[in-house]
């Protein structure tokens, strides 16, 4: 379900404001979006969630919005160094967290674009 978590992270980062909901309603997939949000809130990463993400992608793609939950894949070599350094970051607050992270700064924590829950402070291993 790691790919599902990546897709949720991408969707979450694009879900600010009401645009996602407005487009989902316009494209006839508002109930699919509701199921995705409910699954994220419950921390339920299952085949139904993956299928619903596919439905969202297909509906948005029919209207010229490609890659709603999928991104460009690429390879980047890991640059050397020893040990396992960590950094402070805001991370997804979900019960089954997506991989979305944001740097900690002086402002308030970001919020999940799907559930509205504030991110939590964490240490992330680089």
DRENPA-3360 file (N, C-alpha, C; in nm, 2 decimals, always signed):
BEGIN
1 = XXXXXXXX = +0.08/-0.12/+0.00/+0.00/+0.00/+0.00/+0.09/+0.13/+0.00 ~ +0.22/+0.11/-0.02/+0.31/+0.23/-0.02/+0.27/+0.32/-0.13 ~ +0.24/+0.26/-0.25/+0.20/+0.35/-0.36/+0.07/+0.43/-0.33 ~ -0.02/+0.36/-0.26/-0.15/+0.43/-0.22/-0.11/+0.55/-0.13 ~ -0.02/+0.53/-0.04/+0.02/+0.64/+0.05/+0.08/+0.75/-0.03 ~ +0.16/+0.72/-0.13/+0.22/+0.83/-0.21/+0.11/+0.90/-0.29 ~ +0.02/+0.83/-0.34/-0.09/+0.89/-0.41/-0.18/+0.98/-0.32 ~ -0.20/+0.94/-0.20/-0.28/+1.02/-0.10/-0.20/+1.15/-0.07;
9 = XXXXXXXX = -0.07/+1.13/-0.06/+0.02/+1.25/-0.03/+0.01/+1.35/-0.14 ~ +0.01/+1.30/-0.26/+0.00/+1.39/-0.38/-0.14/+1.46/-0.38 ~ -0.24/+1.38/-0.36/-0.38/+1.44/-0.36/-0.40/+1.54/-0.25 ~ -0.34/+1.51/-0.13/-0.35/+1.60/-0.01/-0.29/+1.73/-0.04 ~ -0.17/+1.73/-0.11/-0.10/+1.85/-0.14/-0.18/+1.94/-0.24 ~ -0.27/+1.88/-0.31/-0.34/+1.95/-0.41/-0.49/+1.99/-0.37 ~ -0.52/+1.95/-0.24/-0.66/+1.96/-0.20/-0.68/+2.08/-0.11 ~ -0.60/+2.19/-0.13/-0.62/+2.31/-0.05/-0.74/+2.39/-0.11;
17 = XXXXXXXX = -0.82/+2.45/-0.03/-0.94/+2.52/-0.08/-1.05/+2.43/-0.12 ~ -1.14/+2.48/-0.20/-1.25/+2.40/-0.24/-1.24/+2.36/-0.39 ~ -1.13/+2.38/-0.46/-1.12/+2.35/-0.60/-1.14/+2.20/-0.62 ~ -1.07/+2.12/-0.54/-1.08/+1.97/-0.56/-1.23/+1.93/-0.55 ~ -1.30/+1.97/-0.45/-1.44/+1.93/-0.43/-1.52/+1.98/-0.54 ~ -1.50/+2.11/-0.58/-1.58/+2.17/-0.69/-1.56/+2.09/-0.82 ~ -1.44/+2.05/-0.85/-1.41/+1.98/-0.97/-1.47/+1.83/-0.96 ~ -1.46/+1.77/-0.85/-1.51/+1.64/-0.83/-1.66/+1.64/-0.85;
25 = XXXXXXXX = -1.73/+1.74/-0.80/-1.88/+1.75/-0.82/-1.91/+1.77/-0.96 ~ -1.83/+1.86/-1.03/-1.85/+1.88/-1.17/-1.83/+1.76/-1.26 ~ -1.74/+1.68/-1.22/-1.70/+1.56/-1.30/-1.77/+1.43/-1.25 ~ -1.87/+1.45/-1.16/-1.95/+1.33/-1.11/-1.88/+1.23/-1.02 ~ -1.77/+1.27/-0.95/-1.70/+1.18/-0.86/-1.70/+1.23/-0.72 ~ -1.79/+1.32/-0.68/-1.79/+1.37/-0.54/-1.80/+1.26/-0.44 ~ -1.88/+1.16/-0.47/-1.90/+1.05/-0.37/-1.77/+0.97/-0.36 ~ -1.70/+0.96/-0.47/-1.57/+0.89/-0.47/-1.47/+0.97/-0.38;
33 = XXXXXXXX = -1.47/+1.10/-0.40/-1.38/+1.18/-0.31/-1.42/+1.17/-0.17 ~ -1.55/+1.16/-0.14/-1.60/+1.14/+0.00/-1.54/+1.01/+0.06 ~ -1.55/+0.91/-0.02/-1.50/+0.78/+0.02/-1.35/+0.78/+0.05 ~ -1.27/+0.85/-0.04/-1.13/+0.87/-0.02/-1.10/+0.94/+0.11 ~ -1.17/+1.05/+0.14/-1.15/+1.13/+0.26/-1.19/+1.04/+0.38 ~ -1.30/+0.97/+0.38/-1.33/+0.88/+0.49/-1.23/+0.77/+0.51 ~ -1.17/+0.72/+0.41/-1.07/+0.62/+0.42/-0.94/+0.68/+0.49 ~ -0.90/+0.80/+0.45/-0.79/+0.86/+0.50/-0.81/+0.89/+0.65;
41 = XXXXXXXX = -0.93/+0.94/+0.68/-0.96/+0.97/+0.83/-0.95/+0.84/+0.91 ~ -0.99/+0.73/+0.85/-0.99/+0.60/+0.93/-0.86/+0.53/+0.92 ~ -0.77/+0.58/+0.84/-0.64/+0.51/+0.83/-0.65/+0.38/+0.75 ~ -0.75/+0.37/+0.66/-0.78/+0.25/+0.59/-0.71/+0.25/+0.45 ~ -0.60/+0.18/+0.44/-0.53/+0.17/+0.31/-0.56/+0.04/+0.25 ~ -0.66/+0.03/+0.16/-0.70/-0.10/+0.11/-0.73/-0.09/-0.04 ~ -0.76/-0.21/-0.10/-0.78/-0.21/-0.24/-0.89/-0.11/-0.29 ~ -1.00/-0.10/-0.20/-1.11/+0.00/-0.24/-1.05/+0.14/-0.25;
49 = XXXXXXXX = -0.96/+0.18/-0.16/-0.91/+0.31/-0.17/-0.83/+0.33/-0.29 ~ -0.75/+0.23/-0.33/-0.67/+0.23/-0.46/-0.76/+0.25/-0.58 ~ -0.87/+0.17/-0.57/-0.97/+0.18/-0.68/-1.04/+0.31/-0.69 ~ -1.07/+0.37/-0.58/-1.13/+0.51/-0.58/-1.03/+0.61/-0.63 ~ -0.90/+0.60/-0.59/-0.80/+0.69/-0.65/-0.79/+0.68/-0.80 ~ -0.80/+0.55/-0.85/-0.80/+0.53/-0.99/-0.93/+0.60/-1.06 ~ -1.04/+0.59/-0.99/-1.16/+0.65/-1.04/-1.15/+0.81/-1.05 ~ -1.09/+0.86/-0.94/-1.07/+1.01/-0.94/-0.98/+1.05/-1.06;
57 = XXXXXXXX = -0.86/+0.97/-1.07/-0.77/+1.00/-1.18/-0.84/+1.00/-1.31 ~ -0.92/+0.89/-1.34/-0.98/+0.87/-1.47/-1.08/+0.99/-1.49 ~ -1.16/+1.02/-1.39/-1.26/+1.13/-1.41/-1.19/+1.26/-1.44 ~ -1.09/+1.30/-1.37/-1.02/+1.42/-1.39/-0.94/+1.42/-1.52 ~ -0.88/+1.31/-1.56/-0.81/+1.29/-1.69/-0.90/+1.32/-1.81 ~ -1.03/+1.27/-1.80/-1.13/+1.30/-1.90/-1.15/+1.44/-1.93 ~ -1.12/+1.53/-1.83/-1.14/+1.67/-1.84/-1.00/+1.74/-1.85 ~ -0.90/+1.67/-1.89/-0.77/+1.74/-1.91/-0.68/+1.76/-1.79;
65 = XXXXXXXX = -0.72/+1.70/-1.68/-0.63/+1.71/-1.56/-0.57/+1.58/-1.53 ~ -0.45/+1.56/-1.58/-0.38/+1.43/-1.57/-0.29/+1.43/-1.45 ~ -0.28/+1.30/-1.40/-0.19/+1.28/-1.28/-0.23/+1.34/-1.15 ~ -0.36/+1.34/-1.13/-0.41/+1.40/-1.00/-0.35/+1.33/-0.88 ~ -0.34/+1.20/-0.88/-0.28/+1.13/-0.77/-0.15/+1.06/-0.80 ~ -0.11/+1.07/-0.93/+0.02/+1.00/-0.97/+0.11/+1.11/-1.01 ~ +0.24/+1.08/-0.99/+0.34/+1.18/-1.03/+0.44/+1.13/-1.12 ~ +0.53/+1.21/-1.16/+0.64/+1.17/-1.25/+0.74/+1.09/-1.17;
73 = XXXXXXXX = +0.77/+0.97/-1.22/+0.87/+0.89/-1.14/+1.01/+0.91/-1.20 ~ +1.11/+0.91/-1.12/+1.24/+0.93/-1.16/+1.34/+0.86/-1.06 ~ +1.46/+0.85/-1.10/+1.57/+0.80/-1.02/+1.67/+0.91/-0.99 ~ +1.70/+0.91/-0.86/+1.80/+1.01/-0.82/+1.90/+0.94/-0.73 ~ +2.03/+0.93/-0.76/+2.12/+0.86/-0.67/+2.13/+0.92/-0.54 ~ +2.15/+0.84/-0.44/+2.16/+0.88/-0.30/+2.31/+0.94/-0.28 ~ +2.32/+1.06/-0.24/+2.45/+1.12/-0.22/+2.51/+1.07/-0.09 ~ +2.64/+1.03/-0.09/+2.71/+0.97/+0.02/+2.69/+1.04/+0.16;
81 = XXXXXXXX = +2.77/+1.00/+0.25/+2.75/+1.04/+0.38/+2.73/+0.92/+0.47 ~ +2.76/+0.94/+0.60/+2.75/+0.83/+0.69/+2.64/+0.85/+0.79 ~ +2.60/+0.75/+0.86/+2.50/+0.76/+0.96/+2.36/+0.78/+0.91 ~ +2.27/+0.82/+0.99/+2.14/+0.84/+0.96/+2.09/+0.98/+1.01 ~ +2.13/+1.09/+0.95/+2.09/+1.22/+1.00/+1.93/+1.23/+1.00 ~ +1.88/+1.32/+1.09/+1.74/+1.34/+1.09/+1.72/+1.49/+1.09 ~ +1.60/+1.53/+1.05/+1.56/+1.67/+1.05/+1.42/+1.68/+1.11 ~ +1.39/+1.80/+1.16/+1.25/+1.82/+1.22/+1.16/+1.85/+1.10;
89 = XXXXXXXX = +1.04/+1.80/+1.10/+0.95/+1.82/+0.99/+0.81/+1.80/+1.04 ~ +0.71/+1.87/+0.97/+0.57/+1.85/+1.00/+0.54/+1.73/+0.91 ~ +0.46/+1.63/+0.97/+0.42/+1.51/+0.89/+0.27/+1.49/+0.90 ~ +0.22/+1.41/+0.81/+0.08/+1.38/+0.80/+0.03/+1.33/+0.94 ~ -0.09/+1.38/+0.98/-0.15/+1.34/+1.10/-0.24/+1.22/+1.10 ~ -0.25/+1.16/+0.98/-0.35/+1.05/+0.96/-0.31/+0.93/+1.04 ~ -0.42/+0.84/+1.06/-0.40/+0.72/+1.13/-0.31/+0.62/+1.05 ~ -0.32/+0.63/+0.91/-0.23/+0.57/+0.82/-0.17/+0.67/+0.74;
97 = XXXXXXXX = -0.06/+0.74/+0.79/-0.01/+0.86/+0.73/+0.04/+0.85/+0.59 ~ +0.02/+0.95/+0.51/+0.07/+0.96/+0.38/+0.22/+1.01/+0.40 ~ +0.30/+1.01/+0.29/+0.44/+1.05/+0.31/+0.46/+1.20/+0.30 ~ +0.36/+1.28/+0.29/+0.37/+1.42/+0.28/+0.44/+1.48/+0.40 ~ +0.54/+1.57/+0.38/+0.62/+1.63/+0.49/+0.64/+1.78/+0.45 ~ +0.65/+1.86/+0.55/+0.68/+2.00/+0.53/+0.79/+2.05/+0.63 ~ +0.88/+2.14/+0.59/+0.98/+2.18/+0.68/+0.92/+2.26/+0.80 ~ +0.98/+2.24/+0.92/+0.93/+2.31/+1.04/+0.99/+2.45/+1.03;
105 = XXXXXXXX = +0.91/+2.55/+1.04/+0.95/+2.69/+1.04/+0.88/+2.76/+1.16 ~ +0.88/+2.89/+1.16/+0.83/+2.97/+1.27/+0.67/+2.98/+1.26 ~ +0.61/+2.94/+1.15/+0.47/+2.95/+1.14/+0.39/+2.83/+1.20 ~ +0.26/+2.84/+1.18/+0.18/+2.73/+1.23/+0.20/+2.60/+1.15 ~ +0.17/+2.49/+1.20/+0.18/+2.37/+1.11/+0.08/+2.37/+1.00 ~ +0.12/+2.31/+0.88/+0.03/+2.30/+0.77/-0.08/+2.20/+0.81 ~ -0.19/+2.20/+0.73/-0.30/+2.11/+0.76/-0.32/+2.02/+0.64 ~ -0.38/+1.90/+0.67/-0.41/+1.80/+0.57/-0.51/+1.86/+0.48;
113 = XXXXXXXX = -0.49/+1.86/+0.35/-0.58/+1.91/+0.25/-0.71/+1.83/+0.24 ~ -0.71/+1.71/+0.28/-0.83/+1.62/+0.28/-0.91/+1.63/+0.40 ~ -0.84/+1.62/+0.52/-0.92/+1.61/+0.65/-0.92/+1.74/+0.73 ~ -0.83/+1.83/+0.69/-0.82/+1.96/+0.77/-0.74/+1.95/+0.90 ~ -0.69/+1.83/+0.93/-0.62/+1.81/+1.06/-0.48/+1.87/+1.05 ~ -0.43/+1.93/+1.16/-0.30/+1.99/+1.15/-0.19/+1.88/+1.15 ~ -0.08/+1.91/+1.08/+0.03/+1.82/+1.08/+0.09/+1.81/+1.22 ~ +0.17/+1.70/+1.24/+0.23/+1.68/+1.37/+0.39/+1.70/+1.35;
121 = XXXXXX = +0.45/+1.75/+1.46/+0.60/+1.76/+1.45/+0.66/+1.62/+1.47 ~ +0.76/+1.59/+1.39/+0.83/+1.46/+1.39/+0.98/+1.48/+1.35 ~ +1.05/+1.38/+1.37/+1.19/+1.37/+1.32/+1.19/+1.28/+1.20 ~ +1.25/+1.32/+1.09/+1.25/+1.24/+0.97/+1.39/+1.20/+0.94 ~ +1.41/+1.07/+0.92/+1.55/+1.02/+0.89/+1.57/+1.05/+0.74 ~ +1.69/+1.11/+0.71/+1.72/+1.14/+0.58/+1.78/+1.02/+0.51;
% end
